[in-house]
């Protein structure tokens, strides 16, 4: 079995850090991730700088990257203007090849994150996906608040499936299921995957994105893997969270994920010690220790 790690540290990780790193440091971060063996690295976001100032240098970052062979560098776009900016950017000579859109399963988060309702978010996303596909781009969709919402409480799996099916129906190749505030458990994961299968969505179309607020991210990931999920989102060093959901803490640490997968004999192509060294370097720049247990353990050897 092979698992693809969808690395979100440069985007989902850095967007929630208080420190704003220089663009040269971000480019070095992305380069190090590719050298460690990661093949999908979400590089940045074209959200308006007013809302996410940490990623205001998206165009400059992409212009300065030297793509590694076999590595994809998706970018998040919130709307058509974000897509316009992405299409204007040159990533080496290849241009942007992958984008992601970010939807919500709940009304409260849709209003806070998108300034939209759940229903009207599809009106915003439809032209983005259509134009992206027409330009030869691969499109991923995120759906957030898959298990619970801090304002609305538990979210019914059927509601997530309804939103997810509509996002996939727009033409998205992959749907990432986000436990945005990190309250999910293995039982919740089983129930949600059951609901998607009952709704006619193959698990090969799905990825998982867990936050570790209650220490369940690895257990949830293992549950998803045992059901056949082969794409897992993670953030090097466990950095990040969500700027619009203050109860969200860090993402699943990529090092913790790789350590578990290595122990299971699952192929990733990622060097965990190289990643840990990068996390220690980044933690020093951010001015705080990495929350990853594997990084903490390997720090004695690096």
Buried (B, 14 or more C-beta within 10 A) or exposed (E): EEBBBBBBBBBBBBBBBEEBBEBEBBBBBBBBBBBBBBBBBBBBBBBBEEBBEBBBBBBBBBBBBEBBEEBBBBBBBBBBEBBEBBBEBEBEEEBBBBBBBBBBBBBBBBBBBBEBEBEEBBEBBBEBBBBBBEBEBBBBBBBBBBBBBBEEEEBEBEBBBBBBBBBBEBBBEBBBBBBBBBBBBBEBBBBBBEBBBEBEBEBEBBBBBBBBBBEBBBBBBBBBBEBEBBBBBBBBBBBBBBBBBEBBBBBBBBBBBBBBBEEEEBEBBBBBBBBBBBBBBBBEBBEEBBBBBBBBEBBEEE
